[in-house]
Amino acid sequence: MTPSLRRTQVTLVIALLTSSVLAWSTGCSGNGEAPPTAVAVQAVPARIASITEHVGADAVLSPVAQAAISPKITAPVKKFYVQRGSRVKADELLAVLDNSDLEAALTDNKGAYDAAQAAYETAVKAQVPEEYQKAQLDLAQAKANLDLNRQIVASREKLFDQGAIAGRDLDTSKAALVQAQAAYETALQHLAAMDKVGREAALNAAKGQLESARGKYEGAEAALGYSEIRSPISGVVTDRPLYAGETAAAGAPLITVMDTSALLARIHLSQAQAQMLRSGNAASVEVPGLSAPVQGKITLISPALDPGSTTVEIWVRLENPDGDLRPGTAVHVTVAGRTVPRALVVPSEAIVLSSAGKPTAVVVGSDGIAHQVQVTIGISGEGQTQILSGISAGQQIVTEGAASLDDGTHVRIVASTESDEGSGQAAEGGK
């Protein structure tokens, strides 16, 4: 066989093989292609329902009333009557400070007060009346002496006119009359002064001395009272930093009492959020260590904004009859706000963020294909979110795995248990 004939045969064989491969590949890409696998998802229809917005914020529990009791005097602690954790009532004696010197001062001032009181009684009932009576007697005596001297002068004037007495005797009687007149006017002025000023001044002086002594006595009595530490409120003792015998400093807290029958959770919300709340609205408080939230209610909405944070302070009151809640606990408070009676709602987990950061929901069409739809959301509460635009009532919304679904993915809606089984099988296949 010639070399040219051999080359021609090889070329024919290559051409036949190439045509066979092309024909096989064309047959594989024809109408016999397998359909894409549908992803199992859970979905619920968007529905019309009532929804209430719930606003959450963190807070720290504080007592409804608290008193950090500080003594007004500096003295050693003589005795404590309570321990930390003791329950006390209002005005109950909690501790006594050393008060020996105060008792002595009280006794001294009590004696001075009693003496001043006796002096006042004497002035009112004896001294002042006696002086006034003496002034009256002095005036009466001066009046009688004046009248006598007038009669003597008149008699001697007649005798002098008759030439029976010398002029010297008449002049002597007239001089005595002038002296009697002066004594009478002095006694009269003294009695008038006693009526207007003297009597009242004497009584006021005695009363002033009595009031001064009373003030000193009451001051000593108050100082002795400062040595007794009493509770201004009912509650439980939460702090007692000193022991008996140690010196308590004036103004430094000696015993702290808290009323824990109810606690307050103070939260701060924006003005827009606070505008929807009303005093008496219900609130739910999540407390660490408790399996169920504690129910409370709003008791105060601040009428003014906080100047530092421009927020509104809200007080939520929690009843604590059994003492399960403790002041200082960090909690999360959720309060009910605005309510929309007929809203288009979907489960909150169905709302995801797109790559552009926009709220998106995945809608399953009648053809079983998932479509990402941008939505406008409203209020949220109790696991539901209000949809303002983007979808309509009755449309099937993917609730789980929506974030991982691409637009145009073939899906099939399954029950929760079926979806879980499918996920488990897929995981085993991956192994």
FENCORZI-V227190 format. One record per helix or strand. SS is the DSSP state (2 for helix, 1 for strand). FROM is the first residue (numbers start at 0). LEN is the number of residues. If there is no record, write none. Layout:
SS|FROM|LEN / SS|FROM|LEN
//
This chain:
2|2|26 / 1|38|3 / 1|42|3 / 1|46|24 / 1|74|6 / 1|86|2 / 1|92|5 / 2|99|63 / 2|166|60 / 1|227|3 / 1|234|5 / 1|246|2 / 1|252|17 / 2|270|4 / 1|281|6 / 1|293|8 / 1|311|8 / 1|329|18 / 2|347|3 / 1|351|2 / 1|358|6 / 1|368|6 / 1|375|6 / 1|383|6 / 1|395|3 / 2|401|3 / 1|409|4 / 2|415|15
//
